[in-house]
Amino acid sequence: MLLFQHDSNFEYPMPDLTPSVLFNRILGRVRLKHLQLAIAIADLQSLHRAASAIGLSQPAATHALAELESSMGGALFERHAKGMRLTRLGEAVLPLLRASLVPLQAAAGNAALMQQGAASALIRIGSIAAGINGLLTAAIPVYCALHPSAAIDVHEVTIDNLLESIQEGSLDLAICREPTPLPQGFEFHAALPDEFVIACRPGHPLAQQTTVTAAELLSQRWLSPPLTGLGPQQVDSLFDDLGGVPELCRVSSRSTEIIYAMLAESDMLVCVPASLLRPLVERKDLSVLSWKPQRVGPLGVLVRADVFADSAHPCRAFIECVISVWDDSGRSSDLPTFAETHLTSRAIATYRIEDH
């Protein structure tokens, strides 16, 4: 039974409609205002407030919702004492309706940028924190020096949300480690080798030593690793190598600001990817201890195969810049350690700009 009282002028389709027939019906009947209304109702839980928010009268909103529900083959909302809520059908389709507006928003952004004089379309990049610190802080200044009119938008995103965003089309590129399995239709281009290292404040007693022992490391207090991702596994492996578990401070974060704040005024240690710490080590805000690093998968660029195959696409030039920035360090094809390839972003930028 449909709990939403819809406009009687619209007959709901039979439930045995095929997806292709229903899709063609949606293409023929549904307008952007319908989608905007449905999203507003879901967010505001009120038809009246939603109508007001998008500039429709109450009768027009009621009529538009009936049109949308008729096109979708069932009620998307039901009334309750405090307003309106999604039906099971609404819960199933609303995230997709919301996502369908993302490419339109991106198209509007690209059109505006081109009209404002940008040389190419906006490059939308999502990156894990290690990718921002390890790759993008070095590559973006180089790329923008070579392409002064470039338009780039960067968001820090967790790996789970990153894969979802690039697959739904709200991102053009993802800076991350190679996902397993690799999403269908995508390519991963490795750019920067990486490893987990042990870091501390520059004035830490162990930072003054050319070598440290397992006993010395175990005698220190450590920041806890993040609860998800590579951190827990790598830290457990390190403690196995050390032969024990040290005292832990129950604060964990991928934020370099939090890590720095916790280490700057204490003698605590932390085990994190070298890529994440690169800007702090360059600025001498933190130091890396002399202990064998633990190799992990390289950072790189995840991109749709068809985008990378298009030599005229702005993303292709950006990806080539990201890879070449670190290729200039003279690394071999088997990706040696971070320490072997480490160059400051200033030195890399100077080299690349002068080279061009």
KOLVEX-797516 format. One line per 10 residues: number of its first residue (from 1); for each residue x, y, z of N, C-alpha, C. Coordinates in steps of 0.05 Angstrom, whole numbers, plus 5000, padded with zeros to 4 digits. Layout:
N
NUM> X,Y,Z,X,Y,Z,X,Y,Z; ...
REM end
This chain:
356
1> 5017,4976,5000,5000,5000,5000,5018,5025,5000; 5011,5045,4984,5026,5070,4983,5015,5088,5005; 5033,5096,5023,5025,5113,5045,5025,5142,5037; 5038,5149,5015,5038,5177,5006,5014,5182,4988; 4998,5202,4995,4974,5209,4979,4983,5224,4954; 4984,5211,4932,4994,5224,4908,4972,5236,4891; 4980,5251,4871,4962,5264,4852,4947,5242,4836; 4921,5243,4836,4906,5222,4823,4908,5223,4792; 4920,5245,4782,4923,5247,4753,4945,5230,4742; 4961,5218,4760,4984,5203,4752,4981,5174,4760
11> 4982,5157,4740,4980,5128,4746,5007,5116,4749; 5011,5101,4771,5037,5089,4776,5041,5065,4758; 5065,5061,4746,5070,5039,4728,5068,5012,4743; 5064,4991,4728,5063,4965,4739,5091,4956,4748; 5093,4939,4770,5119,4932,4781,5135,4914,4763; 5123,4902,4741,5138,4884,4725,5151,4898,4701; 5152,4925,4702,5167,4939,4681,5196,4932,4680; 5207,4929,4657,5236,4922,4655,5252,4947,4661; 5278,4944,4669,5295,4968,4674,5297,4986,4650; 5299,4975,4626,5302,4992,4602,5277,5009,4597
21> 5254,4997,4601,5229,5012,4597,5226,5034,4617; 5232,5027,4643,5231,5046,4664,5251,5069,4660; 5275,5062,4650,5295,5082,4645,5286,5101,4623; 5274,5091,4602,5265,5109,4581,5242,5126,4591; 5225,5116,4608,5203,5132,4620,5215,5154,4637; 5236,5148,4652,5249,5169,4669,5261,5190,4651; 5275,5182,4629,5287,5201,4611,5266,5220,4599; 5242,5209,4593,5222,5225,4580,5207,5243,4599; 5205,5236,4625,5188,5251,4643,5202,5267,4664; 5225,5257,4674,5237,5269,4697,5254,5293,4689
31> 5251,5314,4705,5266,5339,4700,5285,5343,4725; 5304,5361,4721,5323,5367,4743,5308,5377,4768; 5287,5392,4764,5271,5403,4786,5259,5380,4803; 5252,5358,4789,5242,5335,4804,5263,5324,4822; 5288,5321,4812,5309,5310,4828,5316,5329,4851; 5317,5354,4845,5322,5374,4866,5301,5373,4888; 5276,5370,4881,5255,5368,4900,5258,5343,4918; 5263,5320,4905,5265,5295,4921,5288,5297,4941; 5311,5308,4932,5334,5311,4950,5327,5330,4973; 5313,5352,4967,5305,5371,4988,5286,5359,5008
41> 5267,5343,4998,5248,5330,5017,5263,5311,5035; 5282,5295,5024,5297,5276,5040,5314,5291,5061; 5325,5313,5054,5342,5328,5072,5326,5343,5094; 5303,5355,5085,5287,5371,5104,5264,5356,5117; 5257,5333,5106,5236,5316,5116,5209,5330,5117; 5205,5347,5097,5180,5362,5096,5176,5372,5067; 5152,5366,5056,5146,5375,5029,5144,5406,5028; 5132,5417,5049,5128,5446,5050,5155,5460,5051; 5173,5451,5069,5199,5464,5071,5216,5460,5046; 5214,5436,5034,5229,5431,5010,5219,5449,4987
51> 5193,5452,4985,5182,5469,4964,5192,5498,4967; 5192,5508,4992,5201,5534,4997,5231,5537,4991; 5247,5516,4997,5276,5517,4993,5284,5519,4964; 5268,5507,4946,5276,5507,4918,5258,5525,4901; 5241,5541,4915,5226,5562,4901,5201,5552,4886; 5188,5531,4897,5163,5521,4885,5140,5527,4904; 5116,5531,4893,5093,5533,4910,5086,5505,4920; 5069,5504,4941,5061,5477,4952,5047,5460,4931; 5027,5471,4917,5014,5455,4896,5033,5445,4875; 5051,5463,4866,5070,5455,4845,5089,5433,4855
61> 5097,5434,4881,5114,5413,4892,5100,5387,4894; 5075,5388,4903,5059,5364,4905,5055,5351,4878; 5050,5367,4858,5047,5357,4830,5073,5345,4820; 5096,5359,4825,5122,5349,4815,5129,5323,4829; 5124,5321,4855,5130,5296,4868,5113,5273,4857; 5088,5278,4852,5071,5257,4840,5082,5249,4812; 5091,5268,4797,5103,5262,4771,5128,5244,4774; 5145,5251,4793,5170,5236,4797,5163,5208,4806; 5145,5205,4826,5138,5178,4836,5125,5161,4815; 5109,5174,4798,5097,5159,4776,5118,5149,4757
71> 5138,5166,4751,5159,5158,4733,5177,5136,4745; 5181,5137,4771,5198,5118,4785,5184,5091,4791; 5157,5091,4788,5143,5066,4792,5134,5061,4820; 5134,5081,4838,5125,5076,4865,5131,5101,4882; 5120,5100,4907,5123,5123,4925,5152,5123,4936; 5164,5147,4936,5191,5151,4947,5189,5160,4976; 5167,5171,4984,5164,5182,5011,5137,5173,5023; 5136,5172,5049,5111,5167,5063,5108,5188,5085; 5084,5195,5091,5079,5215,5112,5080,5202,5140; 5089,5217,5159,5088,5208,5187,5082,5232,5204
81> 5081,5228,5230,5072,5250,5248,5089,5275,5246; 5114,5272,5240,5132,5296,5240,5140,5305,5212; 5128,5294,5192,5135,5303,5165,5134,5280,5145; 5157,5277,5131,5159,5256,5110,5185,5241,5113; 5184,5216,5106,5209,5199,5107,5209,5181,5082; 5233,5171,5076,5236,5155,5053,5223,5127,5056; 5211,5118,5034,5202,5090,5034,5226,5072,5027; 5221,5046,5026,5243,5028,5018,5253,5034,4990; 5234,5041,4972,5242,5049,4945,5258,5074,4946; 5249,5093,4962,5263,5119,4964,5292,5115,4975
91> 5295,5098,4995,5321,5092,5006,5339,5080,4985; 5328,5064,4967,5344,5050,4947,5353,5069,4924; 5336,5088,4917,5342,5104,4893,5353,5132,4900; 5347,5143,4924,5355,5171,4929,5385,5175,4927; 5402,5157,4938,5431,5162,4935,5439,5164,4906; 5426,5149,4888,5433,5149,4860,5422,5175,4847; 5399,5184,4855,5388,5209,4845,5407,5232,4854; 5416,5231,4879,5434,5252,4888,5460,5252,4873; 5471,5227,4868,5496,5225,4854,5493,5234,4825; 5469,5231,4813,5466,5239,4785,5470,5269,4780
101> 5467,5285,4801,5471,5314,4798,5501,5321,4800; 5518,5303,4810,5546,5310,4813,5560,5316,4786; 5556,5300,4765,5569,5307,4740,5559,5334,4729; 5533,5340,4734,5523,5366,4725,5536,5389,4739; 5540,5385,4765,5554,5405,4781,5583,5409,4770; 5596,5386,4764,5623,5388,4753,5623,5401,4726; 5603,5396,4710,5601,5408,4683,5598,5439,4686; 5582,5447,4705,5578,5476,4710,5604,5488,4719; 5619,5474,4737,5644,5485,4746,5665,5487,4724; 5666,5467,4706,5684,5468,4684,5677,5491,4664
111> 5651,5494,4659,5642,5515,4641,5650,5542,4652; 5645,5546,4678,5652,5572,4690,5682,5577,4689; 5698,5557,4694,5727,5560,4693,5737,5567,4665; 5726,5554,4645,5734,5559,4618,5726,5588,4610; 5703,5597,4618,5694,5624,4612,5711,5645,4626; 5723,5637,4649,5740,5655,4665,5769,5655,4655; 5774,5639,4635,5801,5639,4623,5818,5615,4629; 5808,5595,4642,5824,5571,4647,5831,5557,4621; 5855,5547,4619,5864,5534,4594,5852,5507,4590; 5844,5494,4611,5832,5467,4609,5812,5463,4631
121> 5798,5441,4630,5777,5435,4649,5789,5430,4677; 5773,5433,4697,5781,5429,4725,5789,5399,4728; 5812,5395,4742,5821,5368,4749,5813,5364,4778; 5795,5345,4783,5784,5340,4810,5800,5316,4821; 5814,5321,4843,5832,5301,4854,5824,5295,4883; 5821,5269,4888,5817,5260,4916,5842,5245,4924; 5850,5249,4949,5876,5236,4958,5874,5228,4987; 5887,5206,4993,5892,5200,5021,5913,5219,5032; 5915,5221,5058,5933,5241,5070,5962,5237,5061; 5971,5212,5060,5998,5206,5051,6003,5215,5023
131> 5983,5213,5006,5985,5222,4978,5988,5252,4976; 5974,5267,4993,5977,5296,4992,6005,5304,5001; 6014,5294,5023,6040,5301,5033,6063,5290,5017; 6060,5265,5008,6081,5252,4994,6084,5259,4965; 6061,5263,4951,6062,5267,4922,6052,5295,4914; 6029,5303,4923,6016,5327,4912,6030,5353,4920; 6041,5354,4944,6054,5379,4952,6079,5384,4936; 6090,5363,4924,6113,5367,4906,6104,5371,4877; 6084,5355,4868,6076,5355,4840,6059,5379,4831; 6041,5388,4848,6023,5409,4840,6037,5435,4834
141> 6056,5444,4851,6071,5469,4844,6086,5466,4818; 6097,5443,4812,6111,5439,4787,6092,5441,4764; 6069,5427,4766,6050,5427,4744,6039,5455,4739; 6033,5470,4760,6022,5497,4757,6042,5516,4746; 6068,5512,4752,6089,5528,4740,6091,5523,4710; 6086,5499,4702,6087,5492,4673,6061,5499,4659; 6039,5499,4674,6012,5504,4663,5999,5526,4680; 6006,5551,4677,5996,5572,4695,5966,5575,4696; 5952,5567,4675,5923,5570,4675,5908,5545,4684; 5923,5526,4695,5911,5500,4704,5891,5505,4727
151> 5870,5489,4727,5850,5490,4749,5850,5463,4763; 5856,5462,4789,5858,5437,4804,5842,5440,4830; 5827,5420,4837,5812,5420,4862,5819,5394,4877; 5830,5396,4901,5841,5373,4916,5824,5370,4942; 5817,5345,4947,5803,5338,4972,5817,5315,4985; 5820,5317,5011,5831,5294,5027,5808,5276,5033; 5810,5250,5025,5788,5231,5028,5800,5205,5038; 5784,5191,5054,5793,5164,5063,5792,5145,5040; 5807,5123,5042,5809,5105,5019,5781,5093,5011; 5764,5087,5031,5738,5076,5024,5721,5096,5008
161> 5720,5120,5017,5705,5141,5003,5718,5148,4977; 5744,5146,4975,5759,5152,4951,5750,5134,4928; 5749,5108,4933,5742,5090,4911,5713,5094,4903; 5696,5099,4922,5668,5104,4916,5665,5130,4899; 5679,5151,4906,5677,5176,4892,5687,5175,4864; 5710,5161,4860,5721,5161,4832,5704,5142,4814; 5692,5122,4826,5675,5104,4810,5649,5118,4802; 5638,5135,4820,5613,5149,4813,5617,5174,4796; 5643,5181,4792,5649,5203,4774,5652,5230,4787; 5652,5232,4814,5655,5258,4827,5684,5266,4829
171> 5702,5248,4823,5731,5254,4822,5742,5245,4795; 5763,5259,4785,5777,5250,4761,5800,5232,4767; 5814,5237,4789,5838,5222,4796,5837,5216,4826; 5849,5193,4833,5852,5187,4861,5882,5182,4867; 5893,5194,4887,5920,5190,4895,5920,5171,4919; 5930,5147,4916,5927,5126,4937,5947,5104,4931; 5945,5082,4946,5959,5058,4939,5941,5040,4922; 5953,5022,4907,5937,5006,4888,5916,4990,4903; 5891,4994,4897,5870,4978,4910,5869,4950,4900; 5860,4932,4918,5857,4904,4910,5828,4895,4917
181> 5812,4887,4897,5819,4886,4869,5818,4914,4856; 5831,4917,4833,5830,4942,4818,5802,4945,4806; 5789,4967,4810,5762,4971,4798,5763,4967,4768; 5742,4955,4757,5741,4950,4729,5741,4976,4713; 5758,4977,4692,5759,5001,4675,5778,5021,4685; 5794,5015,4706,5813,5034,4718,5841,5024,4715; 5860,5043,4716,5889,5036,4716,5902,5049,4740; 5923,5036,4750,5938,5048,4772,5967,5052,4763; 5977,5077,4766,6004,5084,4757,6021,5091,4782; 6039,5072,4789,6056,5077,4813,6074,5100,4808
191> 6078,5116,4829,6094,5141,4827,6116,5143,4848; 6109,5136,4873,6128,5141,4895,6130,5116,4913; 6154,5104,4916,6157,5083,4936,6153,5093,4964; 6144,5076,4982,6138,5085,5009,6146,5064,5029; 6147,5072,5054,6155,5054,5075,6146,5067,5102; 6141,5049,5122,6135,5059,5149,6162,5064,5163; 6163,5087,5176,6188,5095,5191,6180,5103,5219; 6200,5105,5236,6196,5114,5264,6205,5143,5266; 6187,5160,5276,6193,5188,5277,6190,5199,5306; 6203,5222,5311,6202,5235,5337,6209,5264,5333
201> 6209,5280,5354,6217,5308,5352,6248,5309,5348; 6258,5330,5334,6286,5331,5329,6304,5331,5354; 6294,5341,5376,6310,5342,5401,6308,5317,5418; 6295,5296,5408,6292,5271,5423,6320,5258,5426; 6326,5247,5450,6352,5235,5454,6360,5214,5433; 6340,5198,5424,6346,5178,5404,6352,5190,5377; 6342,5214,5372,6348,5227,5346,6377,5235,5343; 6391,5236,5365,6419,5245,5364,6438,5221,5359; 6426,5196,5360,6442,5172,5357,6443,5163,5328; 6465,5152,5319,6467,5141,5292,6454,5113,5290
211> 6452,5099,5313,6438,5074,5314,6421,5073,5339; 6400,5058,5338,6383,5053,5362,6378,5023,5365; 6373,5015,5389,6368,4986,5395,6338,4982,5400; 6331,4956,5397,6303,4949,5403,6295,4956,5431; 6314,4951,5450,6308,4957,5478,6303,4987,5482; 6318,5004,5468,6314,5033,5470,6287,5041,5459; 6279,5029,5437,6253,5036,5425,6230,5026,5443; 6233,5003,5455,6212,4992,5472,6209,5008,5498; 6230,5022,5506,6229,5037,5531,6214,5064,5528; 6207,5071,5503,6194,5096,5498,6163,5093,5497
221> 6149,5115,5500,6120,5115,5497,6114,5121,5468; 6094,5108,5456,6087,5111,5428,6059,5121,5424; 6054,5135,5402,6027,5141,5393,6015,5116,5382; 5989,5112,5387,5975,5089,5375,5971,5093,5345; 5971,5071,5330,5966,5073,5301,5937,5078,5296; 5929,5089,5272,5901,5091,5265,5887,5064,5267; 5861,5065,5272,5847,5040,5276,5843,5024,5251; 5845,5036,5227,5840,5023,5202,5864,5028,5183; 5864,5014,5160,5885,5019,5141,5909,5002,5146; 5932,5011,5136,5957,4996,5139,5969,4998,5167
231> 5963,5020,5181,5976,5026,5206,5977,5003,5226; 5954,4991,5234,5954,4970,5254,5972,4947,5247; 5970,4938,5222,5986,4915,5213,6016,4921,5214; 6024,4945,5204,6052,4952,5204,6063,4956,5232; 6048,4968,5249,6057,4973,5277,6059,4946,5292; 6040,4928,5288,6042,4902,5300,6067,4887,5291; 6073,4889,5265,6097,4876,5254,6122,4888,5266; 6122,4914,5269,6146,4927,5281,6150,4918,5310; 6128,4917,5325,6131,4909,5353,6139,4879,5355; 6131,4863,5336,6140,4835,5335,6171,4835,5331
241> 6180,4852,5313,6209,4853,5308,6224,4863,5332; 6212,4881,5347,6225,4892,5371,6224,4873,5395; 6206,4853,5393,6204,4833,5415,6187,4842,5438; 6168,4860,5434,6151,4868,5456,6132,4890,5448; 6115,4898,5467,6096,4920,5461,6102,4942,5481; 6109,4966,5472,6116,4988,5490,6090,5001,5501; 6093,5020,5519,6071,5035,5529,6059,5052,5506; 6033,5053,5504,6020,5067,5483,6003,5090,5493; 6005,5112,5479,5987,5135,5483,5963,5130,5466; 5939,5129,5477,5915,5122,5462,5904,5145,5446
251> 5921,5157,5431,5913,5177,5411,5923,5168,5384; 5905,5166,5364,5913,5157,5338,5901,5177,5317; 5917,5183,5297,5908,5201,5276,5926,5199,5251; 5914,5205,5228,5929,5208,5204,5936,5237,5199; 5927,5255,5216,5932,5283,5213,5961,5289,5222; 5976,5301,5203,6004,5308,5211,6004,5330,5232; 5983,5347,5233,5982,5368,5253,5979,5355,5281; 5962,5335,5283,5958,5321,5308,5983,5307,5316; 5995,5292,5297,6020,5278,5303,6042,5297,5313; 6045,5319,5299,6066,5338,5307,6060,5350,5334
261> 6034,5357,5339,6027,5368,5365,6033,5349,5388; 6029,5323,5383,6033,5303,5404,6063,5298,5409; 6079,5300,5387,6108,5294,5390,6125,5318,5396; 6116,5342,5389,6133,5365,5391,6143,5371,5420; 6126,5366,5439,6133,5373,5467,6135,5348,5485; 6141,5325,5472,6144,5300,5487,6165,5283,5475; 6172,5261,5488,6191,5242,5477,6177,5217,5465; 6152,5220,5457,6138,5198,5445,6148,5192,5417; 6144,5168,5408,6151,5159,5380,6125,5153,5365; 6128,5152,5339,6105,5144,5322,6116,5128,5298
271> 6100,5108,5289,6107,5093,5265,6086,5099,5244; 6094,5113,5223,6076,5122,5202,6090,5121,5175; 6075,5123,5153,6088,5124,5126,6106,5148,5123; 6129,5143,5111,6148,5165,5106,6136,5187,5089; 6118,5179,5070,6106,5199,5053,6089,5218,5069; 6076,5209,5090,6059,5226,5106,6075,5248,5120; 6100,5240,5128,6117,5259,5143,6135,5276,5126; 6135,5272,5099,6155,5285,5083,6157,5315,5087; 6135,5331,5087,6138,5360,5092,6149,5367,5119; 6141,5351,5140,6151,5357,5167,6181,5351,5170
281> 6190,5330,5156,6218,5323,5157,6234,5344,5142; 6224,5352,5119,6238,5373,5103,6241,5399,5119; 6220,5406,5135,6221,5430,5151,6236,5426,5177; 6245,5402,5181,6259,5394,5206,6241,5397,5231; 6215,5394,5226,6196,5393,5249,6197,5366,5263; 6203,5345,5248,6205,5318,5259,6230,5305,5247; 6240,5284,5261,6263,5269,5252,6256,5240,5249; 6269,5226,5231,6265,5197,5228,6289,5182,5240; 6282,5162,5257,6303,5148,5271,6316,5127,5253; 6341,5120,5261,6357,5100,5245,6348,5072,5253
291> 6326,5064,5241,6316,5036,5245,6306,5027,5218; 6310,5002,5212,6302,4991,5186,6273,4996,5179; 6267,5011,5157,6239,5017,5150,6225,4992,5140; 6198,4993,5141,6182,4971,5131,6169,4980,5105; 6176,4966,5083,6166,4973,5057,6135,4968,5055; 6121,4986,5042,6093,4982,5035,6089,4989,5006; 6065,4985,4996,6059,4990,4968,6064,5019,4961; 6072,5025,4937,6078,5053,4929,6052,5069,4927; 6055,5095,4929,6033,5114,4923,6033,5118,4893; 6009,5123,4883,6007,5128,4854,5980,5140,4848
301> 5973,5139,4822,5949,5152,4812,5930,5130,4802; 5905,5131,4812,5884,5114,4802,5866,5130,4783; 5863,5121,4758,5849,5136,4738,5834,5118,4719; 5812,5128,4708,5798,5111,4688,5817,5107,4664; 5816,5083,4653,5834,5076,4631,5829,5093,4607; 5804,5100,4601,5798,5116,4578,5809,5145,4581; 5809,5155,4605,5820,5182,4610,5850,5182,4605; 5864,5162,4615,5893,5161,4611,5901,5156,4582; 5883,5142,4568,5889,5136,4540,5886,5161,4522; 5872,5181,4532,5867,5206,4517,5890,5225,4521
311> 5908,5227,4502,5932,5244,4506,5925,5274,4508; 5901,5282,4499,5893,5310,4501,5879,5317,4527; 5873,5297,4543,5859,5302,4568,5877,5315,4588; 5869,5336,4602,5886,5349,4622,5896,5331,4644; 5880,5311,4651,5889,5292,4671,5914,5276,4663; 5916,5271,4636,5939,5256,4626,5965,5271,4631; 5964,5297,4625,5988,5313,4630,5995,5316,4659; 5974,5317,4676,5980,5319,4705,5992,5293,4715; 5981,5270,4707,5992,5245,4716,6021,5242,4707; 6027,5249,4683,6054,5247,4673,6073,5265,4689
321> 6062,5288,4698,6078,5306,4715,6084,5294,4742; 6063,5282,4754,6066,5268,4780,6088,5247,4779; 6086,5230,4758,6105,5209,4755,6133,5219,4749; 6135,5239,4732,6162,5249,4724,6176,5264,4747; 6161,5276,4764,6173,5290,4787,6190,5271,4803; 6179,5247,4807,6195,5227,4823,6213,5211,4806; 6208,5208,4780,6227,5195,4762,6253,5210,4760; 6251,5237,4763,6275,5253,4761,6295,5248,4783; 6287,5234,4804,6306,5227,4826,6324,5204,4818; 6320,5193,4794,6337,5172,4784,6330,5145,4794
331> 6305,5141,4803,6298,5115,4814,6296,5094,4792; 6300,5069,4799,6298,5047,4780,6269,5039,4778; 6263,5022,4758,6236,5013,4754,6224,4997,4776; 6241,4985,4793,6230,4968,4815,6225,4984,4840; 6224,5010,4838,6217,5028,4861,6233,5023,4886; 6257,5035,4888,6272,5032,4913,6259,5047,4936; 6272,5047,4959,6259,5058,4982,6256,5088,4980; 6238,5099,4997,6233,5128,4998,6259,5143,5004; 6275,5133,5022,6300,5147,5029,6319,5149,5005; 6319,5128,4988,6337,5128,4965,6328,5147,4943
341> 6303,5154,4943,6293,5172,4922,6286,5200,4933; 6291,5205,4958,6281,5229,4971,6295,5254,4960; 6278,5272,4950,6286,5299,4943,6267,5318,4955; 6276,5342,4962,6257,5362,4972,6240,5372,4949; 6216,5381,4956,6198,5391,4935,6210,5415,4922; 6226,5432,4936,6238,5456,4925,6258,5447,4903; 6275,5427,4909,6295,5418,4890,6282,5406,4865; 6261,5390,4869,6247,5378,4847,6235,5399,4829; 6221,5419,4842,6208,5440,4826,6228,5455,4810; 6250,5462,4822,6271,5478,4808,6281,5462,4784
351> 6286,5436,4788,6296,5420,4766,6276,5418,4743; 6250,5413,4750,6230,5409,4729,6225,5435,4713; 6223,5457,4728,6217,5482,4714,6240,5490,4695; 6265,5487,4705,6288,5494,4688,6290,5476,4665; 6281,5450,4669,6283,5431,4647,6264,5438,4625; 6243,5452,4632,6223,5460,4611,6228,5489,4602
REM end
